Amino acid sequence: DIVLTQSPASLAVSLGQRATISCRASQSVSTSSYNYIHWYQQKPGQPPKLLIKYASNLESGVPARFSGSGSGTDFTLNIHPVEEEDTATYYCQHSWEMWTFGGGTKLEIK
Amino acid sequence: QVQLKESGPGLVAPSQSLSITCTVSGFSLTSYGVHWIRQPPGKGLEWLGVIWAGGSTNYNSALMSRLSISKDNSKSQVFLKMNSLQTEDTAMYYCARDEGYGSSYSYWGQGTTLTVSS
């Protein structure tokens, strides 16, 4: 089974600065056409919310300060500039043959 | 609009079995698959399984001996059944709509809490 490793487990970023979250897969989750990695934001008491699909495609309604990149085994979620409302836990997920989630990254805004 | 809503027993004794229902609206189960995901208190997300529009299923390999997913298209309901429950199965259980093989989840239910305790 593919394992997704997120780093860091937690980070604190000053308001208006950049937050960068990494997601590494134990094997490639990309083809020449698609990168099978998706990013979610989860706030306490709520289900996850889709932010980015296929590594870099912004979900409708999601602010443009969220962006994703990467291919193969290494993927990144960037948030810039961070806002207070971005305080949440962020998860990557792969959908290559099966589905698993990364361990999550808790983001705090300073 | 698309909606998914989970319902379940809330509390189950160890070694017993459970059945959780996901009732959907705004789309047909004959056109979309539905996934089950759970989240233990204070922990991360764990994918459990999926039932496809045609009725076939895939399961988390670590749990497949205890899991069963089925559905009733006419009632717009998907069922998750798990047996031999242990305290480690205490979690929030979510259902989510599949957007196409290899895709992500745009729509989630609010979740139903399951506590396994005597």
gemmi code that builds the backbone of each chain (N, CA, C; Angstrom):
import gemmi

chains = {
    "A": [
        ("ASP", (0.829, -1.193, 0.000), (0.000, 0.000, 0.000), (0.874, 1.257, 0.000)),
        ("ILE", (0.411, 2.274, -0.673), (1.157, 3.529, -0.724), (1.000, 4.277, 0.592)),
        ("VAL", (2.117, 4.744, 1.114), (2.122, 5.526, 2.355), (2.428, 6.980, 2.006)),
        ("LEU", (1.651, 7.879, 2.577), (1.870, 9.306, 2.410), (2.430, 9.881, 3.705)),
        ("THR", (3.582, 10.552, 3.595), (4.217, 11.145, 4.765), (4.166, 12.659, 4.642)),
        ("GLN", (3.471, 13.303, 5.569), (3.381, 14.751, 5.569), (4.388, 15.352, 6.530)),
        ("SER", (4.910, 16.509, 6.145), (5.781, 17.258, 7.039), (5.610, 18.754, 6.805)),
        ("PRO", (5.759, 19.553, 7.890), (5.907, 19.092, 9.279), (4.566, 18.622, 9.843)),
        ("ALA", (4.593, 18.061, 11.029), (3.358, 17.666, 11.690), (2.578, 18.881, 12.173)),
        ("SER", (3.311, 19.939, 12.491), (2.665, 21.181, 12.880), (3.566, 22.352, 12.521)),
        ("LEU", (2.981, 23.498, 12.290), (3.762, 24.706, 12.041), (2.961, 25.932, 12.422)),
        ("ALA", (3.717, 26.953, 12.792), (3.125, 28.251, 13.142), (3.693, 29.280, 12.184)),
        ("VAL", (2.805, 30.012, 11.529), (3.192, 30.990, 10.525), (2.581, 32.341, 10.873)),
        ("SER", (3.362, 33.381, 10.696), (2.852, 34.728, 10.982), (1.828, 35.144, 9.949)),
        ("LEU", (0.866, 35.905, 10.410), (-0.171, 36.422, 9.530), (0.446, 37.111, 8.314)),
        ("GLY", (-0.028, 36.743, 7.121), (0.465, 37.353, 5.897), (1.681, 36.688, 5.288)),
        ("GLN", (2.271, 35.748, 6.010), (3.442, 35.034, 5.491), (3.015, 33.771, 4.740)),
        ("ARG", (3.993, 32.945, 4.381), (3.742, 31.740, 3.584), (3.806, 30.499, 4.447)),
        ("ALA", (2.854, 29.607, 4.228), (2.888, 28.282, 4.844), (3.130, 27.250, 3.754)),
        ("THR", (4.076, 26.351, 4.007), (4.415, 25.302, 3.037), (4.324, 23.949, 3.717)),
        ("ILE", (3.527, 23.064, 3.137), (3.315, 21.722, 3.681), (3.726, 20.709, 2.623)),
        ("SER", (4.483, 19.720, 3.042), (4.993, 18.708, 2.129), (4.259, 17.384, 2.296)),
        ("CYS", (4.125, 16.675, 1.201), (3.517, 15.347, 1.197), (4.368, 14.466, 0.287)),
        ("ARG", (4.928, 13.414, 0.871), (5.776, 12.506, 0.098), (5.133, 11.126, 0.043)),
        ("ALA", (5.042, 10.581, -1.160), (4.461, 9.257, -1.353), (5.553, 8.192, -1.422)),
        ("SER", (5.222, 6.996, -0.957), (6.207, 5.908, -0.926), (6.488, 5.340, -2.319)),
        ("GLN", (5.655, 5.672, -3.295), (5.909, 5.356, -4.690), (5.193, 6.395, -5.545)),
        ("SER", (5.536, 6.434, -6.822), (4.954, 7.455, -7.685), (3.437, 7.325, -7.756)),
        ("VAL", (2.770, 8.482, -7.706), (1.312, 8.527, -7.850), (0.952, 9.409, -9.040)),
        ("SER", (1.835, 9.443, -10.036), (1.637, 10.295, -11.203), (1.713, 9.483, -12.482)),
        ("THR", (0.935, 9.914, -13.454), (1.076, 9.454, -14.816), (1.476, 10.663, -15.658)),
        ("SER", (1.571, 10.462, -16.957), (1.902, 11.599, -17.816), (0.754, 12.608, -17.866)),
        ("SER", (-0.430, 12.173, -17.464), (-1.604, 13.046, -17.547), (-2.060, 13.583, -16.205)),
        ("TYR", (-1.927, 12.793, -15.153), (-2.489, 13.169, -13.861), (-1.532, 12.889, -12.708)),
        ("ASN", (-1.673, 13.736, -11.698), (-1.026, 13.512, -10.411), (-2.137, 13.220, -9.406)),
        ("TYR", (-2.137, 11.985, -8.871), (-3.265, 11.534, -8.060), (-3.085, 11.897, -6.599)),
        ("ILE", (-2.910, 13.190, -6.358), (-2.788, 13.724, -5.000), (-3.781, 14.867, -4.836)),
        ("HIS", (-4.461, 14.872, -3.687), (-5.455, 15.895, -3.399), (-5.210, 16.441, -1.996)),
        ("TRP", (-5.601, 17.675, -1.772), (-5.373, 18.342, -0.484), (-6.705, 18.786, 0.131)),
        ("TYR", (-6.806, 18.571, 1.461), (-8.008, 18.938, 2.199), (-7.645, 19.793, 3.410)),
        ("GLN", (-8.596, 20.622, 3.808), (-8.500, 21.417, 5.024), (-9.591, 20.946, 5.980)),
        ("GLN", (-9.233, 20.727, 7.232), (-10.242, 20.327, 8.207), (-10.167, 21.206, 9.449)),
        ("LYS", (-11.288, 21.793, 9.790), (-11.407, 22.574, 11.017), (-12.156, 21.742, 12.057)),
        ("PRO", (-11.931, 22.022, 13.344), (-12.548, 21.208, 14.412), (-14.063, 21.119, 14.263)),
        ("GLY", (-14.554, 19.889, 14.398), (-15.994, 19.679, 14.345), (-16.585, 19.665, 12.953)),
        ("GLN", (-15.723, 19.735, 11.938), (-16.214, 19.756, 10.556), (-15.595, 18.629, 9.746)),
        ("PRO", (-16.278, 18.204, 8.676), (-15.634, 17.251, 7.773), (-14.554, 17.963, 6.968)),
        ("PRO", (-13.650, 17.204, 6.378), (-12.627, 17.833, 5.515), (-13.270, 18.565, 4.343)),
        ("LYS", (-12.549, 19.586, 3.882), (-12.987, 20.374, 2.738), (-11.924, 20.271, 1.653)),
        ("LEU", (-12.327, 19.924, 0.448), (-11.382, 19.810, -0.663), (-10.852, 21.180, -1.061)),
        ("LEU", (-9.521, 21.286, -1.139), (-8.881, 22.534, -1.561), (-8.304, 22.415, -2.970)),
        ("ILE", (-7.510, 21.380, -3.158), (-6.738, 21.190, -4.383), (-6.941, 19.748, -4.838)),
        ("LYS", (-7.223, 19.571, -6.123), (-7.309, 18.220, -6.671), (-6.283, 18.036, -7.769)),
        ("TYR", (-5.862, 16.768, -7.920), (-4.835, 16.432, -8.909), (-3.619, 17.348, -8.768)),
        ("ALA", (-3.202, 17.523, -7.554), (-1.954, 18.187, -7.163), (-1.964, 19.696, -7.293)),
        ("SER", (-2.613, 20.229, -8.336), (-2.463, 21.660, -8.582), (-3.737, 22.371, -9.025)),
        ("ASN", (-4.853, 21.675, -9.052), (-6.100, 22.264, -9.525), (-6.963, 22.756, -8.376)),
        ("LEU", (-7.167, 24.055, -8.323), (-7.918, 24.669, -7.239), (-9.396, 24.323, -7.355)),
        ("GLU", (-9.956, 23.824, -6.271), (-11.383, 23.524, -6.246), (-12.172, 24.826, -6.326)),
        ("SER", (-13.327, 24.755, -6.975), (-14.175, 25.929, -7.125), (-14.523, 26.536, -5.772)),
        ("GLY", (-14.368, 27.861, -5.666), (-14.713, 28.562, -4.438), (-13.580, 28.686, -3.440)),
        ("VAL", (-12.473, 28.006, -3.684), (-11.332, 28.062, -2.769), (-10.468, 29.273, -3.124)),
        ("PRO", (-10.068, 30.058, -2.132), (-9.274, 31.267, -2.418), (-7.973, 30.958, -3.139)),
        ("ALA", (-7.565, 31.888, -3.977), (-6.374, 31.703, -4.796), (-5.079, 31.743, -4.000)),
        ("ARG", (-5.139, 32.058, -2.710), (-3.915, 32.022, -1.891), (-3.478, 30.582, -1.621)),
        ("PHE", (-4.340, 29.626, -1.923), (-3.982, 28.213, -1.828), (-3.463, 27.741, -3.194)),
        ("SER", (-2.348, 27.041, -3.175), (-1.824, 26.487, -4.408), (-1.113, 25.173, -4.121)),
        ("GLY", (-1.063, 24.329, -5.139), (-0.408, 23.042, -4.991), (0.516, 22.773, -6.157)),
        ("SER", (1.531, 21.966, -5.886), (2.491, 21.623, -6.933), (3.085, 20.262, -6.650)),
        ("GLY", (3.845, 19.765, -7.625), (4.557, 18.510, -7.441), (4.167, 17.453, -8.441)),
        ("SER", (4.954, 16.391, -8.461), (4.688, 15.244, -9.312), (5.515, 14.068, -8.827)),
        ("GLY", (5.136, 12.890, -9.282), (5.876, 11.695, -8.883), (5.600, 11.316, -7.435)),
        ("THR", (6.551, 11.610, -6.567), (6.401, 11.258, -5.155), (6.387, 12.465, -4.229)),
        ("ASP", (6.698, 13.641, -4.726), (6.833, 14.825, -3.872), (5.852, 15.922, -4.260)),
        ("PHE", (5.062, 16.333, -3.267), (4.014, 17.311, -3.500), (4.016, 18.359, -2.394)),
        ("THR", (3.538, 19.543, -2.739), (3.565, 20.668, -1.796), (2.266, 21.447, -1.862)),
        ("LEU", (1.789, 21.838, -0.687), (0.668, 22.774, -0.574), (1.233, 24.075, -0.031)),
        ("ASN", (0.950, 25.168, -0.716), (1.364, 26.486, -0.268), (0.139, 27.339, 0.040)),
        ("ILE", (0.271, 28.122, 1.087), (-0.770, 29.101, 1.436), (-0.065, 30.437, 1.612)),
        ("HIS", (-0.418, 31.400, 0.758), (0.220, 32.712, 0.851), (-0.660, 33.784, 0.244)),
        ("PRO", (-0.961, 34.825, 0.972), (-0.593, 35.061, 2.371), (-1.583, 34.375, 3.315)),
        ("VAL", (-1.074, 33.825, 4.406), (-1.970, 33.133, 5.340), (-2.874, 34.139, 6.054)),
        ("GLU", (-4.080, 33.711, 6.345), (-5.051, 34.501, 7.083), (-5.465, 33.725, 8.338)),
        ("GLU", (-6.075, 34.435, 9.267), (-6.497, 33.825, 10.538), (-7.376, 32.603, 10.298)),
        ("GLU", (-8.243, 32.686, 9.328), (-9.198, 31.610, 9.062), (-8.540, 30.346, 8.502)),
        ("ASP", (-7.250, 30.416, 8.183), (-6.551, 29.243, 7.658), (-6.083, 28.311, 8.770)),
        ("THR", (-6.290, 28.694, 10.013), (-5.983, 27.812, 11.138), (-6.798, 26.541, 10.987)),
        ("ALA", (-6.105, 25.411, 10.846), (-6.786, 24.152, 10.541), (-5.729, 23.057, 10.446)),
        ("THR", (-6.202, 21.827, 10.227), (-5.324, 20.715, 9.911), (-5.484, 20.398, 8.436)),
        ("TYR", (-4.355, 20.163, 7.774), (-4.345, 19.917, 6.337), (-3.878, 18.487, 6.059)),
        ("TYR", (-4.596, 17.836, 5.139), (-4.295, 16.453, 4.782), (-4.081, 16.325, 3.281)),
        ("CYS", (-3.087, 15.526, 2.908), (-3.010, 15.097, 1.522), (-3.635, 13.707, 1.417)),
        ("GLN", (-4.045, 13.361, 0.232), (-4.694, 12.071, -0.025), (-4.271, 11.615, -1.405)),
        ("HIS", (-4.021, 10.320, -1.572), (-3.792, 9.816, -2.926), (-4.955, 8.956, -3.356)),
        ("SER", (-5.146, 8.884, -4.669), (-6.220, 8.062, -5.228), (-5.659, 7.162, -6.333)),
        ("TRP", (-4.416, 6.712, -6.140), (-3.733, 5.828, -7.097), (-4.079, 4.397, -6.765)),
        ("GLU", (-4.997, 3.811, -7.485), (-5.475, 2.445, -7.295), (-6.307, 2.290, -6.033)),
        ("MET", (-5.801, 2.753, -4.898), (-6.581, 2.774, -3.664), (-6.532, 4.198, -3.120)),
        ("TRP", (-6.914, 4.374, -1.866), (-6.972, 5.709, -1.305), (-6.389, 5.674, 0.104)),
        ("THR", (-5.458, 6.562, 0.392), (-4.990, 6.753, 1.757), (-4.739, 8.240, 1.978)),
        ("PHE", (-4.658, 8.603, 3.233), (-4.407, 9.981, 3.627), (-3.048, 10.095, 4.312)),
        ("GLY", (-2.462, 11.277, 4.214), (-1.298, 11.579, 5.016), (-1.709, 11.789, 6.463)),
        ("GLY", (-0.709, 11.908, 7.326), (-0.974, 12.010, 8.749), (-1.515, 13.353, 9.210)),
        ("GLY", (-1.461, 14.362, 8.349), (-1.994, 15.675, 8.694), (-0.931, 16.645, 9.160)),
        ("THR", (-1.174, 17.927, 8.908), (-0.310, 19.021, 9.366), (-1.198, 20.076, 10.008)),
        ("LYS", (-0.919, 20.380, 11.259), (-1.706, 21.370, 11.989), (-1.072, 22.741, 11.820)),
        ("LEU", (-1.825, 23.671, 11.271), (-1.338, 25.018, 11.001), (-1.916, 26.002, 12.011)),
        ("GLU", (-1.009, 26.740, 12.644), (-1.393, 27.808, 13.572), (-0.929, 29.136, 12.983)),
        ("ILE", (-1.756, 30.147, 13.100), (-1.396, 31.479, 12.614), (-0.962, 32.344, 13.792)),
        ("LYS", (0.255, 32.898, 13.693), (0.782, 33.714, 14.788), (0.325, 35.173, 14.649)),
    ],
    "B": [
        ("GLN", (-29.563, 20.192, -4.129), (-28.107, 20.171, -4.001), (-27.662, 18.820, -3.442)),
        ("VAL", (-26.376, 18.530, -3.648), (-25.812, 17.263, -3.192), (-25.691, 17.268, -1.669)),
        ("GLN", (-26.219, 16.224, -1.062), (-26.102, 16.070, 0.391), (-25.887, 14.614, 0.736)),
        ("LEU", (-25.116, 14.398, 1.779), (-24.908, 13.070, 2.337), (-25.090, 13.194, 3.852)),
        ("LYS", (-25.755, 12.221, 4.446), (-25.993, 12.265, 5.883), (-25.839, 10.878, 6.479)),
        ("GLU", (-24.936, 10.782, 7.443), (-24.683, 9.526, 8.117), (-25.579, 9.379, 9.349)),
        ("SER", (-25.930, 8.136, 9.653), (-26.670, 7.847, 10.878), (-26.231, 6.489, 11.396)),
        ("GLY", (-26.124, 6.394, 12.722), (-25.649, 5.161, 13.309), (-26.084, 5.020, 14.751)),
        ("PRO", (-25.647, 3.940, 15.401), (-26.129, 3.606, 16.745), (-25.538, 4.462, 17.854)),
        ("GLY", (-24.402, 5.134, 17.595), (-23.787, 5.970, 18.625), (-22.876, 5.197, 19.566)),
        ("LEU", (-23.417, 4.187, 20.219), (-22.653, 3.409, 21.206), (-22.844, 1.924, 20.928)),
        ("VAL", (-21.720, 1.202, 20.877), (-21.753, -0.237, 20.640), (-20.802, -0.909, 21.624)),
        ("ALA", (-21.164, -2.065, 22.096), (-20.310, -2.799, 23.026), (-19.189, -3.521, 22.273)),
        ("PRO", (-18.053, -3.701, 22.900), (-16.953, -4.450, 22.276), (-17.398, -5.834, 21.846)),
        ("SER", (-16.846, -6.269, 20.735), (-17.092, -7.557, 20.076), (-18.400, -7.588, 19.295)),
        ("GLN", (-19.214, -6.544, 19.440), (-20.460, -6.487, 18.682), (-20.207, -5.960, 17.274)),
        ("SER", (-21.273, -5.901, 16.495), (-21.169, -5.379, 15.138), (-21.967, -4.091, 15.015)),
        ("LEU", (-21.701, -3.355, 13.946), (-22.413, -2.100, 13.743), (-22.858, -1.970, 12.307)),
        ("SER", (-23.846, -1.148, 12.128), (-24.271, -0.770, 10.795), (-24.514, 0.728, 10.782)),
        ("ILE", (-23.856, 1.399, 9.863), (-24.025, 2.842, 9.694), (-24.611, 3.078, 8.315)),
        ("THR", (-25.550, 4.011, 8.244), (-26.223, 4.326, 6.988), (-25.825, 5.707, 6.505)),
        ("CYS", (-25.580, 5.806, 5.211), (-25.347, 7.087, 4.545), (-26.517, 7.320, 3.596)),
        ("THR", (-27.327, 8.320, 3.891), (-28.472, 8.651, 3.038), (-28.110, 9.847, 2.181)),
        ("VAL", (-28.239, 9.696, 0.873), (-27.809, 10.744, -0.048), (-29.000, 11.381, -0.730)),
        ("SER", (-28.794, 12.602, -1.172), (-29.809, 13.311, -1.958), (-29.099, 14.222, -2.947)),
        ("GLY", (-29.797, 14.552, -4.014), (-29.230, 15.435, -5.030), (-28.433, 14.704, -6.098)),
        ("PHE", (-28.307, 13.395, -5.968), (-27.659, 12.580, -6.992), (-28.109, 11.135, -6.830)),
        ("SER", (-27.821, 10.343, -7.842), (-28.220, 8.936, -7.840), (-27.039, 8.024, -7.562)),
        ("LEU", (-27.274, 7.022, -6.742), (-26.240, 6.024, -6.447), (-25.956, 5.131, -7.651)),
        ("THR", (-26.760, 5.208, -8.662), (-26.490, 4.456, -9.889), (-25.514, 5.190, -10.791)),
        ("SER", (-25.166, 6.428, -10.407), (-24.232, 7.232, -11.199), (-22.929, 7.547, -10.466)),
        ("TYR", (-22.935, 7.470, -9.132), (-21.763, 7.848, -8.344), (-21.424, 6.774, -7.303)),
        ("GLY", (-20.131, 6.642, -7.059), (-19.695, 5.798, -5.963), (-19.692, 6.578, -4.654)),
        ("VAL", (-19.676, 5.863, -3.551), (-19.633, 6.464, -2.217), (-18.547, 5.776, -1.397)),
        ("HIS", (-17.709, 6.593, -0.783), (-16.614, 6.107, 0.064), (-16.983, 6.255, 1.538)),
        ("TRP", (-16.326, 5.435, 2.361), (-16.405, 5.570, 3.818), (-15.013, 5.884, 4.351)),
        ("ILE", (-14.951, 6.871, 5.237), (-13.701, 7.314, 5.871), (-14.002, 7.490, 7.352)),
        ("ARG", (-13.027, 7.157, 8.194), (-13.236, 7.376, 9.620), (-12.097, 8.168, 10.228)),
        ("GLN", (-12.344, 8.735, 11.415), (-11.355, 9.562, 12.094), (-11.478, 9.368, 13.594)),
        ("PRO", (-10.546, 8.639, 14.199), (-10.557, 8.506, 15.666), (-10.385, 9.866, 16.317)),
        ("PRO", (-10.844, 10.014, 17.534), (-10.750, 11.310, 18.223), (-9.318, 11.834, 18.270)),
        ("GLY", (-9.105, 13.032, 17.772), (-7.796, 13.665, 17.812), (-6.779, 13.089, 16.854)),
        ("LYS", (-7.210, 12.208, 15.945), (-6.268, 11.562, 15.023), (-6.610, 11.872, 13.571)),
        ("GLY", (-5.900, 11.232, 12.666), (-6.055, 11.496, 11.246), (-7.149, 10.680, 10.592)),
        ("LEU", (-7.222, 10.826, 9.275), (-8.270, 10.199, 8.469), (-7.829, 8.828, 7.968)),
        ("GLU", (-8.753, 7.885, 7.973), (-8.473, 6.535, 7.497), (-9.552, 6.136, 6.497)),
        ("TRP", (-9.116, 5.786, 5.281), (-10.044, 5.330, 4.263), (-10.472, 3.896, 4.564)),
        ("LEU", (-11.780, 3.640, 4.489), (-12.304, 2.310, 4.812), (-12.668, 1.503, 3.573)),
        ("GLY", (-13.367, 2.128, 2.647), (-13.797, 1.378, 1.475), (-14.710, 2.210, 0.599)),
        ("VAL", (-15.099, 1.620, -0.522), (-15.932, 2.306, -1.502), (-16.888, 1.307, -2.142)),
        ("ILE", (-18.083, 1.782, -2.442), (-19.004, 1.023, -3.282), (-19.252, 1.848, -4.529)),
        ("TRP", (-19.042, 1.212, -5.666), (-19.158, 1.909, -6.936), (-20.593, 1.925, -7.422)),
        ("ALA", (-20.829, 2.737, -8.440), (-22.188, 2.867, -8.969), (-22.756, 1.513, -9.408)),
        ("GLY", (-21.914, 0.678, -9.939), (-22.361, -0.630, -10.410), (-22.530, -1.663, -9.307)),
        ("GLY", (-22.097, -1.308, -8.083), (-22.269, -2.194, -6.936), (-21.018, -2.933, -6.492)),
        ("SER", (-19.937, -2.862, -7.254), (-18.702, -3.503, -6.812), (-18.082, -2.689, -5.683)),
        ("THR", (-17.191, -3.331, -4.941), (-16.606, -2.693, -3.765), (-15.095, -2.876, -3.724)),
        ("ASN", (-14.426, -1.976, -3.020), (-13.019, -2.084, -2.660), (-12.909, -1.750, -1.178)),
        ("TYR", (-11.989, -2.442, -0.498), (-11.844, -2.242, 0.937), (-10.404, -1.979, 1.328)),
        ("ASN", (-10.244, -1.284, 2.459), (-8.948, -1.152, 3.095), (-8.459, -2.554, 3.441)),
        ("SER", (-7.268, -2.892, 2.969), (-6.782, -4.264, 3.131), (-6.625, -4.658, 4.592)),
        ("ALA", (-6.366, -3.680, 5.459), (-6.167, -3.984, 6.880), (-7.479, -4.286, 7.600)),
        ("LEU", (-8.588, -3.891, 6.989), (-9.882, -4.022, 7.659), (-10.870, -4.891, 6.891)),
        ("MET", (-10.496, -5.364, 5.723), (-11.481, -5.963, 4.839), (-12.139, -7.212, 5.396)),
        ("SER", (-11.466, -7.897, 6.312), (-12.076, -9.099, 6.888), (-13.252, -8.750, 7.802)),
        ("ARG", (-13.341, -7.494, 8.245), (-14.403, -7.079, 9.175), (-15.414, -6.134, 8.544)),
        ("LEU", (-15.177, -5.763, 7.274), (-16.001, -4.725, 6.659), (-16.907, -5.276, 5.569)),
        ("SER", (-18.045, -4.631, 5.425), (-18.922, -4.909, 4.309), (-19.669, -3.622, 3.954)),
        ("ILE", (-19.660, -3.280, 2.675), (-20.393, -2.104, 2.202), (-21.426, -2.560, 1.186)),
        ("SER", (-22.638, -2.076, 1.342), (-23.716, -2.409, 0.424), (-24.582, -1.169, 0.221)),
        ("LYS", (-25.580, -1.262, -0.637), (-26.430, -0.105, -0.868), (-27.805, -0.517, -1.348)),
        ("ASP", (-28.732, 0.421, -1.220), (-30.084, 0.283, -1.756), (-30.315, 1.504, -2.641)),
        ("ASN", (-30.164, 1.326, -3.927), (-30.283, 2.460, -4.850), (-31.651, 3.128, -4.760)),
        ("SER", (-32.686, 2.332, -4.589), (-34.042, 2.874, -4.577), (-34.289, 3.777, -3.368)),
        ("LYS", (-33.575, 3.499, -2.288), (-33.719, 4.315, -1.074), (-32.602, 5.344, -0.932)),
        ("SER", (-31.691, 5.370, -1.903), (-30.549, 6.301, -1.867), (-29.746, 6.133, -0.579)),
        ("GLN", (-29.508, 4.900, -0.206), (-28.790, 4.609, 1.034), (-27.619, 3.673, 0.792)),
        ("VAL", (-26.532, 3.971, 1.484), (-25.336, 3.135, 1.479), (-25.102, 2.674, 2.913)),
        ("PHE", (-24.709, 1.408, 3.057), (-24.572, 0.820, 4.387), (-23.128, 0.369, 4.618)),
        ("LEU", (-22.621, 0.720, 5.788), (-21.317, 0.222, 6.224), (-21.562, -0.720, 7.386)),
        ("LYS", (-21.064, -1.947, 7.255), (-21.188, -2.909, 8.340), (-19.801, -3.362, 8.758)),
        ("MET", (-19.579, -3.375, 10.063), (-18.298, -3.780, 10.613), (-18.556, -4.702, 11.803)),
        ("ASN", (-17.824, -5.817, 11.850), (-18.021, -6.735, 12.964), (-16.802, -6.776, 13.880)),
        ("SER", (-16.960, -7.496, 14.987), (-15.873, -7.666, 15.975), (-15.293, -6.323, 16.399)),
        ("LEU", (-16.127, -5.414, 16.779), (-15.692, -4.062, 17.119), (-14.821, -4.050, 18.365)),
        ("GLN", (-13.808, -3.183, 18.341), (-12.923, -2.960, 19.479), (-12.904, -1.473, 19.805)),
        ("THR", (-12.329, -1.152, 20.944), (-12.299, 0.256, 21.363), (-11.586, 1.127, 20.328)),
        ("GLU", (-10.631, 0.519, 19.602), (-9.902, 1.282, 18.576), (-10.784, 1.690, 17.406)),
        ("ASP", (-11.980, 1.129, 17.302), (-12.918, 1.499, 16.242), (-13.737, 2.729, 16.609)),
        ("THR", (-13.552, 3.232, 17.822), (-14.213, 4.481, 18.210), (-13.725, 5.602, 17.309)),
        ("ALA", (-14.645, 6.276, 16.646), (-14.268, 7.281, 15.647), (-15.485, 8.015, 15.134)),
        ("MET", (-15.214, 9.079, 14.401), (-16.228, 9.723, 13.567), (-16.195, 9.014, 12.226)),
        ("TYR", (-17.358, 8.611, 11.743), (-17.453, 7.913, 10.470), (-18.121, 8.829, 9.440)),
        ("TYR", (-17.416, 9.033, 8.323), (-17.912, 9.898, 7.253), (-18.186, 9.081, 5.993)),
        ("CYS", (-19.179, 9.522, 5.219), (-19.311, 9.054, 3.847), (-19.053, 10.251, 2.927)),
        ("ALA", (-18.552, 9.960, 1.744), (-18.186, 11.003, 0.790), (-18.452, 10.512, -0.622)),
        ("ARG", (-18.830, 11.420, -1.493), (-19.128, 11.034, -2.872), (-17.866, 10.976, -3.717)),
        ("ASP", (-17.765, 9.928, -4.511), (-16.665, 9.820, -5.456), (-16.974, 10.646, -6.694)),
        ("GLU", (-15.970, 11.351, -7.175), (-16.166, 12.218, -8.344), (-15.629, 11.595, -9.625)),
        ("GLY", (-15.341, 10.307, -9.564), (-14.784, 9.652, -10.744), (-13.529, 8.923, -10.318)),
        ("TYR", (-13.286, 7.763, -10.879), (-12.154, 6.945, -10.426), (-10.873, 7.770, -10.439)),
        ("GLY", (-10.181, 7.713, -9.333), (-8.937, 8.457, -9.227), (-9.122, 9.890, -8.797)),
        ("SER", (-10.340, 10.246, -8.478), (-10.615, 11.636, -8.118), (-10.677, 11.818, -6.613)),
        ("SER", (-11.076, 12.995, -6.230), (-11.127, 13.430, -4.840), (-12.572, 13.447, -4.361)),
        ("TYR", (-12.780, 13.993, -3.130), (-14.117, 14.065, -2.548), (-14.526, 15.529, -2.418)),
        ("SER", (-15.459, 15.945, -3.246), (-15.969, 17.311, -3.139), (-17.096, 17.410, -2.117)),
        ("TYR", (-17.790, 16.292, -1.893), (-18.944, 16.298, -1.004), (-18.776, 15.247, 0.100)),
        ("TRP", (-18.961, 15.708, 1.320), (-18.869, 14.860, 2.500), (-20.136, 15.005, 3.341)),
        ("GLY", (-20.453, 13.958, 4.102), (-21.455, 14.107, 5.134), (-20.832, 14.776, 6.358)),
        ("GLN", (-21.653, 15.102, 7.339), (-21.169, 15.724, 8.570), (-20.570, 14.702, 9.521)),
        ("GLY", (-20.815, 13.427, 9.264), (-20.235, 12.379, 10.083), (-21.168, 11.921, 11.199)),
        ("THR", (-20.945, 10.689, 11.643), (-21.656, 10.154, 12.793), (-20.633, 9.556, 13.749)),
        ("THR", (-20.812, 9.839, 15.016), (-19.857, 9.375, 16.015), (-20.195, 7.973, 16.484)),
        ("LEU", (-19.191, 7.125, 16.530), (-19.347, 5.781, 17.072), (-18.410, 5.621, 18.251)),
        ("THR", (-18.951, 5.203, 19.375), (-18.144, 4.885, 20.544), (-18.292, 3.405, 20.842)),
        ("VAL", (-17.154, 2.715, 20.950), (-17.156, 1.301, 21.318), (-16.742, 1.212, 22.779)),
        ("SER", (-17.686, 0.838, 23.611), (-17.429, 0.801, 25.050), (-18.443, -0.105, 25.729)),
        ("SER", (-17.991, -0.723, 26.814), (-18.903, -1.554, 27.594), (-19.597, -0.726, 28.675)),
    ],
}
model = gemmi.Model(1)
for chain_id, residues in chains.items():
    chain = gemmi.Chain(chain_id)
    for i, (resn, *xyz) in enumerate(residues, 1):
        res = gemmi.Residue()
        res.name, res.seqid = resn, gemmi.SeqId(i, " ")
        for name, pos in zip(("N", "CA", "C"), xyz):
            atom = gemmi.Atom()
            atom.name, atom.element = name, gemmi.Element(name[0])
            atom.pos, atom.b_iso = gemmi.Position(*pos), 0.0
            res.add_atom(atom)
        chain.add_residue(res)
    model.add_chain(chain)
structure = gemmi.Structure()
structure.add_model(model)
structure.setup_entities()
